[in-house]
Amino acid sequence: MSAPEAPDDAGAGRSVPPTDPPGSSLPAADSAAPTAGGPNGRPARRRDRHGRGMRGPIATRGPLAPSGVPIARSRAERFDEFVLDAVEELERRFATELDGVEFAVEDVPDPRRDHGLVDIPLGAVLASSGRDEPARIVVYRRPIELRAVGVTELSELVHDVVVEQVADLLGLGPADIDPDYGEE
């Protein structure tokens, strides 16, 4: 027994290529719907912007957002500013002790370096080796960003990490370096 045949006029007036899956949202070839857009005559897709921050001309550097306005700064640039703010505050109070100490920001800790911790470190002190190398304090951006919720918490966490590393370098407690250490 064979399948019943469809009448010859079934589907007349509509030409859908056989490669389109059933329920495809592509417009019919002879319909009045516009077909301009992407390649192959398909409608242009819009970007999914959910969870991706601001997009568009105001979020990129240019005439609407010149480099001096806060929206034009990247996350890394904002993070560097938080570190600089914390370091400037501590250098005013401990100018002689921090003379010659370098401060650096790295994205992630070097996995080859032994940090002596089970957890991922947020910062590190690299003591002077006696040669022409000064002591160095490194703050790791990505582990700190992942632990902070919001800009205010991020700036507080960066400040606390810098205070902890300076305290470790100077052999003092964090509360001796900054009386407001750990306060929210």
Secondary structure, DSSP 8 states (H G I E B T S, - for coil): -------TTTTTT----TTS-TT-----TTSSS---SSGGG--------TTS---STTTSSSSSS-TTSGGGS-HHHHHHHHHHHHHHHHHHHSTTTTTT-EEEEESS--TTS--S-SS--SEEEE---SSS---EEEEEHHHHHHH--SHHHHHHHHHHHHHHHHHHHHT--HHHH-TTTT--
